[in-house]
């Protein structure tokens, strides 16, 4: 019997074959597009003529199960052929189960209720974009049945708000709020045809994003007002009336707070925003720019990006001497990059290659706050304090 179970298909075999067409969305797309179902034929692999006499009881039970499973053709039809001979007589044996109508598929897989729900979702689609999303992911879309009305309400508001410059907090669609949109951002992004990531999601819609701020410590000689530190929106940097000759960009906050300010310049905390945006600050174009990041692959990647806009940028304390002088303070970098960084100097590239290739250890990194402070002060590339 074990051998026959492996060779002879059962009603479950037929159901599983049709279930795959349900899971990949083929059946629902066929329904919505008004097409005729291409028959799904499942070979049954039944007994050979020589087996009928020796396994008559098994054959009868197998046929009975298939006939019962077809529910008088409401789930599938059976195709037969005649086999046998003088020893056992001629017998009609089913060779294929055939599902040729969508109604059979719904009954076999047990999805009539879901089909009715999906038809209502299609009818409620406000535009072709939503309809195409439903057809692309019909079974996944059914997972949003309970909140479909809210999703469409949020979709309509967001779509209408494109390019408005509003904040998401200003959403006033009935039954939805900021938290709802944030929690369902992935599916709303797919419906809207935009990025799923939080920031780009808003940018793609033309909505306001949470502003990014840059912190700057200033030499007393250059501040427009008598303060030692400013926190400024990145997009308002050019509105500052600042003139200086030296800028130092660092990634660690405590290092930023501790590092001496250049006598004629500023120290900038680079953490928390894209250095490429900082690189567009007009006053930096003619300044002497120094960058100090972690001695790891991502530190060099940030340096590379900064040089895209400020090619004059020089690194400090990102050299082989500093790395090896602090071997006892090495850590391990999570998810290092191995991207090609064409804007590094020859010495920087050599250190970067050593890190990428794990020449001195597995995913070595030296965080800037671990570097000896006396070592740091001895190697400042500018005059200070300011």
N, C-alpha and C positions, 0 to 999 in steps of 0.2 A: 504493500500500500504506500510506503514511503516513496518508492520509485515513481508510482503513478501520480502522487501529489506533486512531484517535481515536474512531471511531463504534461499532465492534463490540466488545462486551465479551469478555473473555478469562477463563479459569479464575482468573487472579490477581484480576480485578475482583470475581468472586464471593467469593473468599477474603477480600479486603479488606473487603467489605461485612459478612461474618459476623464477621471479626476485630473490627470496631467493637463488635459486640454482646458479644463476649468481653471486650474492654477495659473497657467500662462496667459489667461485672458482670451484665448481663441474663441471659446463658446459665447462669451458675452459680446465680443466684438461682432461675431457673426449675427447675433440677435439684433444689435443696434443698427448695423449696416444693412439689415434686411436681406441678407444672403441666405442661400440654401446651404445647410450643413453638408460638408463633404463627408460621406459615410466613414465612420470609424470602425474598421474591421479588426477583430481580435482573433487570431488563429487559436484554436482550442487544443490542438495537439492530442487528439483523442486516441483510443486504442487501435491497434492494427487488427486485421481480421484474425490473425493467429492467436491473439490475446483474448478474444471475446469468450471462447469456450472455457478457458482456464480461469478467467477472472470475471465471469458473468455477473456476479453479485456487485463487484466494484463498478463495472460498467453501468449497470442499472442505477446504482446510487449516484454515480457521477452525472448521468443523463437527467435523473430526477432533480438533482440540485440545480442544474442549468435551466431546466424548464421552469422550475419553481422561481428561480431568480429572475427570469425574464418577465414575470408577472403578466402572462398572456400578451407579450409583445409591448407592454407599456414601458419597459426598461431597455430591452433590446430584442432583436429578432435573431432566430437561429437559422443558419444555413446547413443543410444536410447533404450527405452523399450515401450511396448504398455500398456496403462492403460485406464480405462473407463468401460463402461457398457451400459445398456439399456437407462439410462437417458441422457447421453451425447455422446454415441457412443464410439468407440475405437479410441484412439489417440496415436500417437507416441510422446513421451516426452523425451527430452535429460536428461540423468542422470549423465553423466560424460563428462568433457572436457579432452582430452588426447593429450599430447605433446610427440611424440615418435621419432622425428627427430631433430637434432641440428639446421637445417635450420629453423624449426618452432620456436624454442626458440629464435634464433637471430631476426627473424621478429617480434615476439610477444613483446620482451623486447626492441627492437629497438637498437641493439648493433652491427649491421653488420660492421660498420666502426671500432669499437674497436676490433672486432675479427680479422679483417685483420691486424690491427696494432700489436696485440699480436702475431700473426703468424710470423710477421717480427722480433719481438723481440726475439722469440724463435730461429729463424734461425740465428740471429746475436750473440747468446750466444757463447762466446769463449771456454767455458769448461762446464763440468758437474756441477760444483758448481753453476755457474750462472743459468744454466738451472733448477736445483733443486730449487733455490730461486724463479725463475719465476713461477714454478709450485706450490710452497708453498703459494705464495701471488700474484696470477695472476691479480686480480682486483686492488690491491694496486700498483702493478708494472705499470699498465697503467697510473697512476698518474705521472710517470717519462718519459712519451713518448717524450716530447719536448726536454729533455736533455739526452735521453738514450745513444746517441752516445758519449757524453762527459763523462757520467758515465762509460761506457765501456773503454774509453781511460784512465781515471784515474785508473780504476780497474786493467787494464793490467800493468800500470806502477808500481802501489803499489805492486801488486802480484810479479812482477819481482824483485822489490827492497827489498823483504823480506830478513832480516838478513844482509843488506848491510851497516848498520850504517850511512846511509845518513840522512841529515836533510830533512824534508818535503819541505823546501824552495828550495831544489835542483830539484824539479820535473820539467821536461822539456818535458812533453807530450803535443802534439799540442792541443790547445784549452782549456787547463785546467791549473789551478795554485793553489797555497796554499789556497787562499780564497775559491775557488770552493770546494776543498776537505774538508775544515773545515765546510763549510755550508752544505755539503751533507754527513757528517761523518757517520750519523746513517745508511743510506742505503748502503754506501760503506762498513761499518763494517759488515752488514748483508751479503753482497755479499762475503766478504773476510773471514767470519766466525770468527771474532774477537770482542773484546770489543768495545762498542759504546763510552765509556768515553774517553776524550781527551788524557790523559796520557797513560792509558793502550792500547789505540788504536795504538799509536806509538810503545810502548814497545812490544806488541804482534807481530808487523810487524818486529821488530828488527831494527827500525829506531831510530835516536837520538832524545831525548826529550830535552826540554829547561832545562838547568842545574839548580839544586837547590843550593842555597847558605846558609851558616850558618854564623851568625855574632858572634864574640867572643871578649870580652873585657879581657885583660890580666893584671895580676900583673906585675909590672916593673921587678921583679926578674926572670921571666920565659920566656919572649919573646926572640925569636931568633934574632929579629931585634928591634930597639928602637921605637916601636909603641904601642899605647894603645888599638888599636882595629884592627881586621882582618875580612875580608869577604872572605870566602873560599868555593869552591865547595864541596858539601857534599862527593862526591866520591873521593876527594883528601885530606880528613882530615888526613888519615894515612901517607901522604907524609910530613906532618908538623913535624918539629923536636921540638916538645913541650913535656916538662915533668912537671907535676904538681901533687899535692896531693888532691886538692879540686876543684870541679866543681859545679856551681850553674846554673840550667836551669830554666828560667822563660818564660812565654808566652806573656806578654805584652811588647811592644817595649819601651815605656817610662820608665816602671819599669826596664827593662834591662839597659837602659842608665843611670838610677839614682842610682841603687843599688850599694853599695860598693863592690869592687872586693876583694875576699879573698886574704889575704897576700901571700898565696902560691898557687894561683889558677886562675881560669877563671870564668867569667859569660857568659852564652850562651843564645842567644835568640832562643827559641824553636819554635816560630811562623813561619808558612809558609812551613814546611816540616815535614815529617813523623818522629816522635821521635824514631821509631824503627830503622831507618837508622842511626840516631845519636848514638843509643845504640850500634852500631857495631864499633864505633871508638875505636881502640885498647887501647889507653892510658886511656880511661875511665874505662876499666875493673878493674884496680887496684886503681882507685881514690875513694875518698869520694864524693859521688854525692848527691846533694840536689835539690829537685824539688819544685817549687812554681807555682801552676796554679790557675785558677779561682776556687772559692768555688762553684762549680756546678757539675752536673752529668758528663759532658764531661771532666771537669778538672780531676776528679778521673779516668775516662776512659783512659786519656792520661798517667797518673801516672801508671796505670796498664800495659799499653803497654810498657812504658819505662822500667819497672821492668822485662819484659820478657827477655831483654838483659842485664840489669844492676840491678840484684836483690838486690844489696846493697843500692839502692836509698832510701833516706829518704825525706819525705815531710815536709814542714814547712808552717805555716800560713794557713793550710787547716784543721783546727780543730774546734770543737764545740765552744770553748771559743771565737775564732776570729769571727766566724759566728754570735754569739749572741751579741757580743760587738758592732756590726755594723748593728743592725737590721734596723736602720733608713736609711741605704744605700743599702738595698736589692733591687734587680731588678727581672725581670722575665726571665727565660731561655726558649728560643725557641727550640722546638723539643728535649726535654731531652731524654737521653737514660735510659734504665732500664736493660742493659746487666749484666750478672753475671760477677763480677770482683773478681776473686779468689786471686789476688796478693796484695790486700789491707790488712793493719794491722787491728786489731780488732777495734781500735778507728776510723780509717779512714772508715772502713766498716759501723760503726754505723752512722757516719755523712752521708755517701752515702745513706744508707737506709732511713734516715730521709728525705733526698732530694727526693729520688725516691717515697716515700710514701706520699709526701706533708704534712708531719707531722706539719710543722710550717707555711705552706702557699702554695699557688698554684705556682708550678714550681719556687721555690725560687733559686736565685743565688746571689753570692757576687763576683763581679769582682775584681781582685787583685788591680787595680788602684783606687778603692774606699776605700781601707783599709787605716786607719789613718797612716801617715808616721812615727810618733813617735812610734806608736804601732809596726810598722814593724821593725824599728831599734832596739827596745828593745828586739826583739825576733829572731834576726839573729842567725842561728845555727853555725856560723863560725866567725873567727877573721878577722877583716878588720879595716880600708881599706887597700888595697894593694898599 
